[in-house]
Amino acid sequence: MFSINRKVIDNLIKLLIKFLERKSGTLSNKDRRNAELVHYYYEILRYWNKINFILKRKLKFTTGPHVSNNLATAKYLIAIYRIVWEKENVKKVGNELNFVSDEIDHMKNLQLFSWEQALIGKNKIEKLSLEIAIPTFSINKLAPVMNVETIRANLTLMDGKKGNKPLFFRLNDLLFDKNQQDSLDFILKDLEEHGINAKRDAHFTQVFYTELKNKKKILFNRMYKEGKLVIQDKASFAVAHLLEPQANEMICDMCAAPGIKTSIIAQLSQNKAKIIANDFSKSRVNAMRPLLRKLNVLNTNLMNSDSIQFPIRFTNFFDKILLDAPCTGSGTFSTNPELKWRQNEGFLHQNSILQEKLLKSAVNLLKPSGILVYSTCSLYPEEGEHQVLKILNQFNPMELPKWFSPSYYIDNRHIPGTGRLFPATHHTKGFFIAKFKKK
């Protein structure tokens, strides 16, 4: 048995109230430095629909729009997680949260909760939603393109607490001194001496993986601090690698923040491509500068502009474009549990409209015979296959690696030049990826 720090409880309640008020991006940089606070906030959000289900079923408590209700709800969410998930003593938790004796007595109902009983009478979608803590909206969106077991396998692996997921990282040879012993063998030996057993990825010579439990060791490793190791998902590397950047090519990263894919493009071209890295957010562009400097990225100009309305001088200007478009993030629930509960028709429609406009802009910016790589970290067909169908007549499809999965079967066919990466198949985030050549 253990207690939560009083200040952590107070801050956790404030964060949960913001979440209940539908305010996104609630964790500040200061919050992120408090490991205990981050742990409880993300754990409660990870299982929010399950915790909320228990709250309504066993405590007969309903949320409301008023701050007082949201305050009470936040406290009950913490209590349920502590009692049901951590098996903590009811009275102890009640005292932590300043509940009165009647409320503590009422919470004893939680000790009688049974999922087996609770799921009786629920339909297949409702059961799956509660079993794997995923909104029914997401399951319903995927049902036309995946069977139930495939949905379960992929969405379960996006739970940050489940499965034996690898941690991918790349070697940034832009910082390697060729006259020193920064060889592959030396790097792997150095990692091993620090308790990190890493293996080379089967598809990319610059990409390696280790067990997720080694993340903290890598973060404190000398080579990570120097920028020679970069933690990133394999899917991110795959997307940038598809561009095949060459010396002197004009390349645009249309939605570049936080800059990881920009740095991959620079690395693959050995800083010889001419890159314009653009993002709509000024603060995110400013945050890219120190990262790219640390990674020794050169020949790259940062722009803070609306990619939908790029300056006219860039029409038919670029040899290659990477459009890793803003999306619902439905392929990234493991790293951002908060995103799960923002999934709805309005949020999807908002992102789909933005993606359509960005794709039209990309068509105008590309030279004839220019290469477009379009990607989204989304499992929804609306943000992948349905988008590229709108521009397909202006492009010729290009071949993707054989290890990619086919894209979804849409209009009785797989769309040429498109593919997908799945958590259950590739051990990556969920991605849609397309590669086309402009006619």
C-alpha positions, 0 to 999 in steps of 0.5 A: 500500500502506498499514498499519492503525494498531496500536490500530485493529487491536487494537480491531477484533479485539475488536469482531469477537470480540464480533460472533462471540459474538453480542453486539449493539450492539458499537460504543461512542460512542468507537468511532464517533469513529474513522473508520478503525475504523468503516470496517473494522468495517462493511466486514467485517460488510457482506461477512461471509458472503463473507469467512467463505465464503473463510475456510472454503474457502481456509484450511480454518479453522472457527470454534468457541465458544472465545475462542481460536478467535474470536480467530483467526477475527477475525484471519483475517476482517481478513486476508481483507478486506485481501488479497482486497478491498484487494489488499494484500500477504500478508506485510505483512498477516500481519505486521500481524496477528502471524501466524507464517511458516507462517500467512503461507504458508498465506494465499497461497492467498487470491491464488488465490481465484476466485468463478467457481470457488467458485460452481460447484454452488451453487443459485440462493439460495446464489449470490444470497446470496454475490453480494450478501452477504445471508443466505439466510434473508432471500432465502427470506423474500422469495422468495414475494413477490418474483421473484429479480431484484426481490430482487437489485435491492432488496437490492443497493441496501441495500449501503451501497457500491453504487448512486447513492443520494440523501441526503435531508434536510428543512428544519425551519421551526420554527426559521425566522425569518419576518422574516429571509431564511430563504427557500427560495432563500436556503437553496439558495444557501447550500448551493450556496456550500458545495458542496452541490447540493440539489434539492427532492423531488417529493412533499414541499415540506420534503424535499430530496436531494443526493448521498450524498458531500455528507453530511460537508459537510451535517454541518459546515454552519451550518444543520445545526448550528442544527437547520434541516436534519435528515438523515433518510430520505424514508420516515421523513418519508412515514410521519409525513406520513400522520398529517396532524397538526392543531392541538389533536389528541392524538397518540401516537408509541408507539415514538418514539425516537430522536425524528425522526418526533416532530419531523416531527409537531410541524413539520407541525402547527407545534407546535400538536398535543399530542404524547405521545412514548413509548418503552420505553427510558429511555436513549433517551427521555433522548437525545430531550430534547436533540434535540427541544430543538435542533429547537424541538419544543414541545407534546410530553410524553416518556414512558418506558412500556411501550406494550403496557401504557399507563396505563389513563387513555389508553384511547380517548384519542388522535385519532391514533397513529403506531406505527413498531414495532420490527422486524428492520430488514430494510429498513435493511441499508445503515445497519446491516450488523450487522443482516443477520447477526441475521436468523433465524426466532427474531429475526423471531418475537420482533419479530412477537409484539411488533408484534402486542401493540403493535397491539392496544394501539394499537386500545385507545388510539385514539378511535372514528374515530381514525387509526392509521399503522402502519409497519415498516422491514422487507421481510418480510410477517410484519412488515407485511401479516400483522400488519394482517390481524389487526386489519383488522376493527376499521378502515376502510382509508384512501387512501395516496399514488399514488406508494407501491408496492402492498403484497404480494399476500396471500390473493389480494389487495392489502390496502386502506390498505397500501403499501410503499416499496422501495430500488430503486423509491423510493430509500428504505429498505424500509418497510411502511406502513398507514393506517386509521381506527378503526370 
